[in-house]
Amino acid sequence: MKLSLTSGALVAAASIAIASPVFAHATLETAQAAPNSTYKAVVRIGHGCAGQPTLKVRVRIPEGVIAVKPMPKAGWALETTKGAYAKTYQLYGDQVAEGVTGIVWSGSLDDGYYDEFVFQARVTDAFQPGETVYFPVVQECATAKEEWTQIPAAGQDAHSLKSPAPGVKIVAAASGAPAAIKAGALTIEQPWSRATPVGAKVGGGYLRITNTGKESDRLIGGSFPLASKVEVHEMSVQDNVMRMKPVEGGLEIKPGESVELKPGGYHLMLMDLKEPLKEGQTFKGTLVFEKAGTVNVDYTIRSMAGQGAATEHKH
């Protein structure tokens, strides 16, 4: 009996044949991440080594990925390797100089089965949108191994490699959480403001500034398209009343430290608003620093209830 295939079936068969090696690779479930964000890595293992069960899964953590926390897996022993980073990173205002650089799960996964291995990490702003971060993975079996560790050279397509390392494409943060802005030694994160009621003449500007340099800098002002002036202010409690005053000489950002401008503390005062700020709007403004100079930023307008309750302003 002769077996005949239509042209469509031939194309489908050819497609499956071409795609099969891709499914054989160790891959990551989520292929994108943003700078300065938490990333949940799910490493997918689809086969063993030449028919042998996988006994160990090793993941190497690249420089620039910090605060790694692997997820324990039932039936598997878990080990981590720790070491010093090539540079110091900022994590929620603290300096981090070392951490997990490798993870090993030990157990047994039959060649005929599929499984996933999970860890959480922080992708720092060492990576910018358009770059790809690679996590080399090695499967160890009784007498063989599969090494998914090849990293493409500049301009090379990862699909051309025989054993490519799983990669994560760095993309700009989603709306409402823009990518961090670099200005010399300063990193500026998530400028935002709160929506204002009709008739309000002032608004607040909030953000986080981190100084990775060796010298202090000062935030001395800025600009906002709907405000006549932008000043740096500080709130404090006096006689159970929240009071506000300008920060004379500007707000200092010391070397190796982060300063958060937030409701109830340091903030930017948007003076003489021309119209109300509405949730969902985005405005282009600037920040002015003593040393870093003028930096362009985008402010996202959040709800009136967002990021803390309103406070009474007393000058």
ABEGO torsion letter per residue (X at the ends): XBBBBBAAAAAAAAAAAAAAAAAABBBBABABBBBGBBBBBBBBBABBBGGBBBABBBBBBBBGBBGBBBBBBBGBBBBBBBBBBABBBBBGGBBBABEBABBBBBBBBBAABBBBBBBBBBBBAABBBGBBBBBBBBBBBAABBBBBABBBBBGBBAAABABBBBBBBBBBBBBGBBBBBBBEABBBBGBBBBBBBBGBABBBBBBBBBBABABBBBBAEEBBAABABBBBBBBBBBGGBBBBBBBBGEBBBBBGBBBBBBBGBBBBBBBGBABBBBBGBBBBBBBBBAAAEBBBBBBBBBBAABGEBBBBBBX
